[in-house]
Amino acid sequence: MTAPALELKGISKAFGPVQANKDISIAVQPGTIHGIIGENGAGKSTLMSILYGFYKADAGEIFIKGEKTAIPDSQAAIAAGIGMVFQHFKLVENFTVLENIILGAEDGRLLRPSLSKARKVLRQLEQEYELHVDPDEIIENLSVGHQQRVEILKALYRQADILILDEPTGVLTPAEADQLFRILDRLREEGKTIILITHKLREIMEITNTVSVMRRGQMTATVKTADTTPEQLAELMVGRKVLLQVEKAPAQPGKTVLEVENLKVTDAKGVARLKGVSLDIRAGEILGIAGVAGNGQSELLEVLGGMIPGDGVIRLNGAEIPLSGQGANGKARRDIGIAHVPEDRQRDGLIMDFHAWENVAFGYHHDPAYQKNALFMDNAALREDTARKMEKFDVRPPDPWLAAKNFSGGNQQKVVVAREIERNPDLLLVGQPTRGVDIGAIEFIHKQIIALRDQGKAILLVSVELDEIMSLSDRIAVMFDGQIMGERLPDQTNAQELGLLMAGMANDGGAA
């Protein structure tokens, strides 16, 4: 029998008292796409970091094509034929494609021979795997999809036979993701072995031959993809049945809560980030904003949340809100009924070294319920309130004294969501509500958002996850290059149509 392309035997790794990987064994067959899934903190990233030489295992062995192989660093991994495409690309943006390809793999002190050789090899790789990209183009001028191709070409140039991809479709349009899958199929046909780390079960079912499930640092199952279902995989991941489809009744829209007219934002470098955005949201509905990251969605949330200034008109419940970035009539956005779950919970939503109960107070520390007198906050009352919120939102562990940095990503997000939703806002701004969140927490957060909608609240949802936008939204607006390209109803569109809008095509004149 042919030896596995990669085999791990008894891999264990601990960080102090935390056992990240425990006695993991896995065999990946050559010429296959092998998926690895699991909740946040399941140990996937640690396992791949060991395989790529970033960490050294405390115990266990690695075999490449049947031979025991030591991988003390990434150079050893590359020499063993392992390449890795990271979720956040490792490219020098002001270098050309060709310069990035040879970076760290130069043949000598003189670059010209290396560049000449790389150009010839790159041409062969492009033709063999349909990875077409201009070798002389500057990286920052390429689309995200083409930058990802450069990362794959880098690995192939270094003669990788085993390719690891970490969340490869997180920043791609549906069309770019489909193109990536075609490339991966071609690589598989040519005999390459691919390990795909993703939290998207649909992708696992669509592209992989075999899938391994990790939970709490251990490998719980390895199955042929054709012999399983998304529901079974989800249950293996979290240890219980998980609702994969969002259940919600039809929206019952009421009065208009938010009106945005000709909103413009220019950044500190003079670049226009919003170019005349207009939209409205009514009570009891969710307006989803779809789009590839970097097309103005972040600036839309930030100007509505009072974090940055802008030009145009914003009205909340008919009253105009100043756009100076300093709140409304001297009162913070929260005081007039706007709650905000920011896109980056660690940068904008939490202070990581502060306790959970202190984080729950942020933005609401002037609430009379938290005031002991004119000078001091009632910390005991705040801790009691935090404990109630943690119980209701299933924050684990339910410890108000625990620092935010000591919660998992999903539980950090629950703290932020609980803080904002429990204020009973008229308008909830939600950015990337389930980014980096495991499937069990995703289910819970989605239910909370739907429950708020059903209470008659208006919700603006921004997400790069198209499945999330389509399942949660009552209306969908698509942004590209700072503009609304079109608006659709979820039951009257599909991923292909939305993908065209996300790529800047088929502009139908903006939002309703």
C-alpha positions as CSV (number, residue, x, y, z in Angstrom):
1,M,0.0,0.0,0.0
2,T,1.1,3.6,-0.7
3,A,2.3,5.3,2.5
4,P,0.3,8.3,3.7
5,A,1.6,11.6,2.4
6,L,1.5,12.8,6.0
7,E,1.0,10.9,9.3
8,L,1.0,12.3,12.8
9,K,1.3,9.8,15.7
10,G,0.6,10.7,19.3
11,I,1.1,14.4,19.0
12,S,0.7,16.3,22.3
13,K,1.4,19.9,23.1
14,A,0.7,21.9,26.4
15,F,1.1,25.5,27.2
16,G,1.4,25.6,31.0
17,P,-1.7,23.9,32.4
18,V,-3.6,24.1,29.0
19,Q,-3.4,20.9,27.0
20,A,-3.8,22.3,23.4
21,N,-3.2,18.9,21.7
22,K,-3.6,15.5,23.4
23,D,-2.3,12.3,21.7
24,I,-3.4,13.2,18.2
25,S,-3.0,10.7,15.4
26,I,-4.0,11.3,11.8
27,A,-3.1,10.0,8.4
28,V,-3.6,12.0,5.2
29,Q,-3.6,10.1,2.0
30,P,-1.6,11.4,-1.0
31,G,-3.6,13.3,-3.8
32,T,-6.5,14.1,-1.5
33,I,-8.1,17.1,0.1
34,H,-8.4,16.5,3.9
35,G,-10.5,18.9,5.9
36,I,-9.9,19.6,9.6
37,I,-12.7,21.3,11.6
38,G,-13.4,22.1,15.2
39,E,-14.5,24.8,17.6
40,N,-12.4,27.7,18.7
41,G,-9.7,26.4,20.9
42,A,-10.1,22.8,19.7
43,G,-6.4,22.8,18.8
44,K,-6.4,23.0,15.0
45,S,-4.0,25.9,14.7
46,T,-1.6,24.4,17.3
47,L,-1.5,21.2,15.4
48,M,-0.8,22.9,12.1
49,S,1.8,25.1,13.8
50,I,3.6,22.0,14.9
51,L,3.5,20.5,11.4
52,Y,4.9,23.8,10.0
53,G,7.6,24.1,12.6
54,F,6.3,27.0,14.6
55,Y,5.9,24.9,17.7
56,K,7.7,21.8,18.9
57,A,5.5,19.0,20.1
58,D,6.0,17.7,23.6
59,A,5.4,14.2,22.4
60,G,4.7,12.4,19.2
61,E,6.1,11.7,15.7
62,I,5.7,13.1,12.2
63,F,6.0,10.9,9.1
64,I,6.3,12.3,5.6
65,K,5.7,9.7,2.9
66,G,6.4,7.0,5.4
67,E,9.7,8.5,6.7
68,K,10.0,9.8,10.3
69,T,10.7,13.6,9.9
70,A,11.9,16.1,12.4
71,I,10.4,19.6,11.9
72,P,12.1,22.0,14.3
73,D,11.3,25.1,12.2
74,S,9.5,26.3,9.1
75,Q,12.7,25.9,6.9
76,A,12.6,22.2,7.8
77,A,8.9,22.0,6.9
78,I,9.6,23.6,3.5
79,A,12.5,21.2,3.0
80,A,10.1,18.3,3.8
81,G,7.7,19.5,1.0
82,I,5.2,21.3,3.3
83,G,3.7,24.7,2.3
84,M,1.2,26.8,4.2
85,V,-1.1,29.5,3.0
86,F,-2.1,31.6,6.1
87,Q,-5.4,33.2,6.7
88,H,-3.6,36.6,6.7
89,F,-1.3,36.6,3.8
90,K,2.5,36.9,4.3
91,L,3.2,39.2,1.3
92,V,5.2,42.4,1.0
93,E,2.6,44.7,-0.5
94,N,5.0,47.1,-2.4
95,F,6.9,44.2,-4.0
96,T,6.0,42.6,-7.3
97,V,4.5,39.2,-7.5
98,L,7.9,37.8,-8.8
99,E,9.8,39.5,-5.9
100,N,7.4,37.9,-3.4
101,I,7.8,34.5,-5.0
102,I,11.6,34.4,-4.5
103,L,11.7,36.2,-1.1
104,G,13.6,33.9,1.2
105,A,14.3,31.4,-1.6
106,E,17.0,33.4,-3.5
107,D,19.7,31.4,-5.3
108,G,22.5,33.8,-4.4
109,R,23.5,37.3,-3.7
110,L,22.6,38.5,-7.1
111,L,18.8,38.8,-7.6
112,R,18.7,38.9,-11.4
113,P,19.4,35.2,-11.9
114,S,16.9,34.3,-9.2
115,L,14.2,36.5,-10.8
116,S,14.9,35.0,-14.3
117,K,14.6,31.5,-13.0
118,A,11.5,32.3,-11.0
119,R,9.8,33.9,-14.0
120,K,10.4,30.7,-16.0
121,V,9.2,28.4,-13.2
122,L,6.2,30.7,-12.5
123,R,5.1,30.5,-16.2
124,Q,5.2,26.7,-15.9
125,L,3.2,26.6,-12.6
126,E,0.6,29.0,-14.0
127,Q,0.0,26.8,-17.0
128,E,0.0,23.6,-15.1
129,Y,-2.4,24.7,-12.3
130,E,-4.3,27.6,-13.9
131,L,-2.9,30.0,-11.4
132,H,-2.7,33.0,-13.7
133,V,-1.3,36.2,-12.3
134,D,0.9,39.0,-13.7
135,P,4.4,38.4,-12.3
136,D,5.3,42.1,-12.6
137,E,2.2,43.5,-10.8
138,I,2.6,45.1,-7.4
139,I,0.9,43.1,-4.7
140,E,-1.2,46.0,-3.3
141,N,-2.8,46.4,-6.8
142,L,-4.0,42.8,-6.9
143,S,-7.4,41.6,-5.7
144,V,-7.5,39.4,-2.6
145,G,-8.2,36.4,-4.7
146,H,-5.1,37.0,-6.8
147,Q,-3.0,37.7,-3.7
148,Q,-4.1,34.2,-2.5
149,R,-2.9,32.7,-5.8
150,V,0.5,34.3,-5.2
151,E,0.7,32.6,-1.8
152,I,-0.1,29.3,-3.4
153,L,2.5,29.9,-6.1
154,K,5.1,30.7,-3.4
155,A,4.5,27.3,-1.8
156,L,4.6,25.5,-5.2
157,Y,7.8,27.4,-6.2
158,R,9.4,25.9,-3.0
159,Q,8.2,22.5,-4.3
160,A,5.6,21.8,-1.8
161,D,3.8,18.5,-2.1
162,I,1.6,19.0,1.0
163,L,-0.3,22.3,1.1
164,I,-2.0,23.6,4.2
165,L,-4.7,26.3,3.8
166,D,-6.0,28.1,6.9
167,E,-9.6,29.5,6.4
168,P,-8.8,30.2,2.7
169,T,-12.2,31.7,1.7
170,G,-12.6,34.2,4.6
171,V,-12.0,37.3,2.5
172,L,-13.1,36.0,-1.0
173,T,-16.2,36.7,-3.0
174,P,-18.3,33.6,-3.9
175,A,-16.8,33.7,-7.4
176,E,-13.3,33.9,-6.1
177,A,-14.0,31.0,-3.7
178,D,-15.3,28.9,-6.6
179,Q,-12.2,29.7,-8.5
180,L,-10.1,28.6,-5.6
181,F,-11.9,25.3,-5.4
182,R,-11.2,24.7,-9.1
183,I,-7.5,25.4,-8.4
184,L,-7.5,23.0,-5.4
185,D,-9.2,20.3,-7.6
186,R,-6.5,20.8,-10.2
187,L,-3.7,20.5,-7.6
188,R,-5.3,17.4,-6.3
189,E,-5.5,15.9,-9.8
190,E,-1.8,16.6,-10.2
191,G,-1.0,14.6,-7.1
192,K,-0.7,17.3,-4.5
193,T,-2.0,16.7,-1.0
194,I,-4.1,19.5,0.6
195,I,-5.1,20.1,4.2
196,L,-8.0,22.5,4.5
197,I,-8.8,24.2,7.8
198,T,-12.2,25.9,7.7
199,H,-15.2,26.4,9.9
200,K,-17.5,26.4,6.9
201,L,-19.3,23.0,6.7
202,R,-20.6,23.7,3.3
203,E,-17.0,24.0,2.0
204,I,-16.0,20.8,3.7
205,M,-18.8,18.9,2.1
206,E,-18.1,20.5,-1.3
207,I,-14.4,20.1,-1.7
208,T,-12.9,17.5,0.7
209,N,-12.4,13.8,0.3
210,T,-11.9,13.1,4.1
211,V,-12.6,15.2,7.2
212,S,-11.2,15.1,10.7
213,V,-13.0,16.6,13.6
214,M,-11.2,18.0,16.7
215,R,-12.7,18.8,20.0
216,R,-10.9,20.1,23.2
217,G,-7.5,19.2,21.9
218,Q,-8.3,15.7,20.7
219,M,-9.2,14.1,17.4
220,T,-12.7,12.8,17.8
221,A,-13.4,11.4,14.4
222,T,-12.0,11.0,10.9
223,V,-14.6,10.1,8.2
224,K,-15.0,10.0,4.5
225,T,-16.9,13.2,3.5
226,A,-19.3,11.3,1.3
227,D,-20.4,9.2,4.4
228,T,-21.3,12.1,6.6
229,T,-23.6,15.2,6.8
230,P,-23.1,18.8,8.0
231,E,-25.4,18.0,10.9
232,Q,-23.3,15.0,12.0
233,L,-20.1,17.0,11.7
234,A,-21.5,19.9,13.8
235,E,-22.6,17.4,16.5
236,L,-19.1,15.9,16.5
237,M,-17.6,19.4,16.9
238,V,-19.6,20.6,19.9
239,G,-20.9,17.3,21.4
240,R,-24.5,18.1,20.9
241,K,-27.0,18.7,18.2
242,V,-26.7,22.1,16.6
243,L,-29.3,24.1,14.6
244,L,-27.5,24.9,11.3
245,Q,-30.3,26.9,9.7
246,V,-31.6,30.1,11.3
247,E,-35.2,29.7,12.2
248,K,-37.2,32.9,12.1
249,A,-40.7,34.1,11.4
250,P,-41.3,36.6,8.5
251,A,-40.4,40.1,9.5
252,Q,-43.1,42.5,10.6
253,P,-41.6,45.9,9.7
254,G,-42.9,49.0,11.5
255,K,-41.9,52.6,11.4
256,T,-38.6,53.8,9.8
257,V,-36.0,53.9,12.6
258,L,-32.8,54.8,10.6
259,E,-32.5,57.0,7.5
260,V,-29.2,57.6,5.8
261,E,-28.9,60.0,2.9
262,N,-25.9,60.6,0.7
263,L,-23.4,59.6,3.4
264,K,-19.7,60.3,2.6
265,V,-16.6,59.5,4.6
266,T,-13.0,60.5,3.6
267,D,-10.1,59.0,5.6
268,A,-7.0,60.8,6.9
269,K,-5.2,60.2,3.7
270,G,-7.9,61.9,1.6
271,V,-9.3,58.6,0.3
272,A,-13.1,58.5,-0.1
273,R,-14.3,55.4,1.8
274,L,-18.1,56.1,1.5
275,K,-19.3,57.7,-1.7
276,G,-22.9,58.8,-1.1
277,V,-24.5,55.9,0.7
278,S,-28.3,56.0,1.2
279,L,-30.3,53.4,3.0
280,D,-33.1,53.0,5.6
281,I,-34.1,50.4,8.2
282,R,-37.5,49.9,9.8
283,A,-38.4,48.6,13.2
284,G,-38.6,44.8,13.3
285,E,-36.2,44.1,10.4
286,I,-32.6,43.2,9.7
287,L,-30.8,45.0,6.9
288,G,-27.7,43.0,6.0
289,I,-24.8,44.6,4.3
290,A,-22.9,42.1,2.1
291,G,-19.5,42.7,0.6
292,V,-15.8,41.8,0.6
293,A,-13.9,43.4,3.5
294,G,-12.5,46.8,2.8
295,N,-15.3,48.2,0.7
296,G,-16.7,50.7,3.1
297,Q,-18.7,48.5,5.5
298,S,-16.4,49.3,8.4
299,E,-16.6,53.0,7.8
300,L,-20.4,52.8,7.6
301,L,-20.6,51.2,11.0
302,E,-18.1,53.6,12.5
303,V,-19.8,56.8,11.3
304,L,-23.2,55.5,12.4
305,G,-21.7,54.6,15.8
306,G,-20.2,58.0,16.2
307,M,-16.6,56.8,16.0
308,I,-15.6,58.8,13.0
309,P,-17.0,62.0,11.3
310,G,-18.8,62.0,8.0
311,D,-20.9,64.2,5.7
312,G,-24.5,63.6,4.8
313,V,-27.7,63.1,6.7
314,I,-28.5,60.5,9.4
315,R,-31.8,60.4,11.2
316,L,-32.8,58.2,14.1
317,N,-36.6,58.1,14.7
318,G,-36.9,61.2,12.6
319,A,-34.3,63.3,14.5
320,E,-31.2,64.3,12.7
321,I,-27.9,63.1,14.3
322,P,-24.7,65.3,13.9
323,L,-21.9,63.6,12.1
324,S,-19.0,65.2,13.9
325,G,-18.0,61.9,15.4
326,Q,-18.6,63.4,18.8
327,G,-22.1,62.0,19.5
328,A,-25.5,63.7,19.2
329,N,-26.3,67.0,20.9
330,G,-23.6,66.3,23.5
331,K,-25.0,62.8,24.2
332,A,-23.4,59.6,23.2
333,R,-25.0,57.4,20.5
334,R,-25.9,54.9,23.2
335,D,-27.9,57.5,25.1
336,I,-30.2,58.1,22.0
337,G,-30.9,54.4,21.5
338,I,-28.0,53.1,19.3
339,A,-26.1,50.1,20.5
340,H,-23.0,48.9,18.6
341,V,-21.3,45.5,18.5
342,P,-18.0,46.5,16.7
343,E,-16.3,44.4,14.1
344,D,-13.1,43.9,16.1
345,R,-14.2,42.9,19.6
346,Q,-10.6,42.9,21.0
347,R,-9.7,46.3,19.6
348,D,-13.0,48.2,19.9
349,G,-15.3,46.1,22.0
350,L,-13.2,45.1,25.1
351,I,-10.2,46.1,27.1
352,M,-8.5,42.7,27.3
353,D,-6.8,43.1,30.6
354,F,-10.0,44.3,32.4
355,H,-12.4,42.1,34.2
356,A,-15.7,41.0,32.5
357,W,-17.7,43.2,34.9
358,E,-15.6,46.2,34.0
359,N,-16.1,45.5,30.3
360,V,-19.9,45.3,30.8
361,A,-19.8,48.8,32.1
362,F,-18.1,50.4,29.1
363,G,-20.3,53.0,27.5
364,Y,-23.0,52.6,30.2
365,H,-21.0,53.6,33.3
366,H,-23.3,56.6,33.8
367,D,-26.3,54.4,34.1
368,P,-28.0,55.3,37.4
369,A,-28.3,51.6,38.2
370,Y,-24.5,51.5,38.5
371,Q,-24.1,54.7,40.6
372,K,-23.6,54.6,44.3
373,N,-23.4,58.4,44.5
374,A,-22.1,61.3,42.5
375,L,-18.5,60.2,42.9
376,F,-18.4,56.4,42.9
377,M,-19.8,53.5,40.9
378,D,-21.7,50.7,42.6
379,N,-19.3,47.9,41.7
380,A,-21.3,45.3,43.6
381,A,-24.4,46.1,41.6
382,L,-22.4,46.0,38.3
383,R,-21.0,42.6,39.2
384,E,-24.4,41.3,40.0
385,D,-25.7,42.6,36.7
386,T,-22.8,41.1,34.8
387,A,-23.5,37.7,36.5
388,R,-27.1,37.9,35.3
389,K,-26.0,38.7,31.7
390,M,-23.4,35.9,31.7
391,E,-26.0,33.4,32.8
392,K,-28.5,34.6,30.2
393,F,-26.0,34.6,27.3
394,D,-24.3,31.4,28.4
395,V,-20.9,33.0,28.9
396,R,-18.4,30.3,29.9
397,P,-17.0,30.4,32.5
398,P,-19.7,32.6,34.1
399,D,-17.1,34.5,36.2
400,P,-17.4,38.4,36.3
401,W,-13.9,38.6,37.8
402,L,-12.2,36.9,34.9
403,A,-10.2,39.1,32.6
404,A,-11.5,39.4,29.0
405,K,-8.3,38.0,27.6
406,N,-8.9,34.7,29.4
407,F,-12.2,34.0,27.7
408,S,-12.3,32.2,24.3
409,G,-13.1,34.3,21.3
410,G,-16.7,33.1,21.2
411,N,-17.2,34.0,24.9
412,Q,-15.6,37.4,24.4
413,Q,-18.1,38.0,21.7
414,K,-21.0,36.9,24.0
415,V,-19.9,39.5,26.6
416,V,-20.0,42.3,24.0
417,V,-23.3,41.1,22.5
418,A,-24.9,40.8,26.0
419,R,-23.7,44.3,26.9
420,E,-25.3,45.9,23.8
421,I,-28.4,43.8,23.3
422,E,-29.5,44.1,27.0
423,R,-29.7,47.9,26.7
424,N,-32.9,47.6,24.7
425,P,-31.7,49.8,21.8
426,D,-33.9,51.1,19.0
427,L,-31.1,50.4,16.6
428,L,-28.4,47.7,16.9
429,L,-25.3,48.0,14.7
430,V,-23.6,44.6,14.4
431,G,-20.3,44.1,12.7
432,Q,-19.1,40.5,11.9
433,P,-21.1,39.0,14.8
434,T,-19.6,35.5,14.5
435,R,-16.1,36.2,13.2
436,G,-13.8,33.6,14.8
437,V,-16.7,32.2,16.7
438,D,-17.3,28.4,16.9
439,I,-20.5,26.8,15.6
440,G,-22.2,26.5,19.0
441,A,-21.7,30.1,19.8
442,I,-22.8,31.1,16.3
443,E,-26.1,29.4,16.8
444,F,-26.6,31.2,20.1
445,I,-25.7,34.7,18.8
446,H,-27.9,34.3,15.8
447,K,-30.9,33.5,18.0
448,Q,-30.3,36.6,20.1
449,I,-30.2,38.8,17.0
450,I,-33.4,37.3,15.7
451,A,-35.1,37.7,19.2
452,L,-34.1,41.4,19.2
453,R,-35.6,41.9,15.7
454,D,-38.8,40.2,16.9
455,Q,-39.0,42.7,19.7
456,G,-39.4,45.4,17.1
457,K,-35.9,46.7,17.0
458,A,-34.0,47.8,13.8
459,I,-30.8,46.0,13.1
460,L,-27.9,46.8,10.7
461,L,-25.9,43.7,10.1
462,V,-22.4,43.7,8.4
463,S,-20.8,40.4,7.7
464,V,-18.3,39.0,5.1
465,E,-20.1,35.6,5.6
466,L,-22.6,35.5,2.8
467,D,-24.4,32.5,4.3
468,E,-24.9,34.5,7.5
469,I,-26.2,37.6,5.5
470,M,-28.6,35.5,3.5
471,S,-30.0,33.5,6.5
472,L,-30.4,36.4,9.0
473,S,-31.3,39.4,6.8
474,D,-34.8,40.5,5.8
475,R,-33.2,42.8,3.1
476,I,-29.7,42.7,1.7
477,A,-27.7,45.7,0.4
478,V,-24.4,45.0,-1.3
479,M,-21.4,47.3,-1.0
480,F,-18.5,47.7,-3.3
481,D,-15.9,50.5,-3.3
482,G,-17.8,52.7,-0.8
483,Q,-21.2,52.5,-2.6
484,I,-24.4,50.5,-2.5
485,M,-24.4,48.4,-5.6
486,G,-27.9,47.1,-5.2
487,E,-30.5,45.7,-2.8
488,R,-32.1,42.3,-2.8
489,L,-34.6,40.2,-0.9
490,P,-33.0,37.0,0.4
491,D,-35.6,34.7,-1.1
492,Q,-35.3,36.4,-4.5
493,T,-31.5,36.2,-5.0
494,N,-28.6,33.8,-4.8
495,A,-24.9,33.7,-4.0
496,Q,-24.0,34.1,-7.7
497,E,-26.0,37.3,-8.1
498,L,-24.8,38.8,-4.8
499,G,-21.2,37.8,-5.8
500,L,-21.4,39.8,-9.0
501,L,-22.6,42.8,-7.0
502,M,-19.8,42.3,-4.4
503,A,-17.3,42.3,-7.3
504,G,-18.6,45.6,-8.6
505,M,-20.7,44.3,-11.5
506,A,-24.4,44.6,-12.3
507,N,-25.0,47.9,-10.5
508,D,-28.7,48.4,-10.4
509,G,-28.7,52.0,-9.1
510,G,-28.4,51.6,-5.3
511,A,-30.7,50.9,-2.4
512,A,-34.4,51.4,-2.2
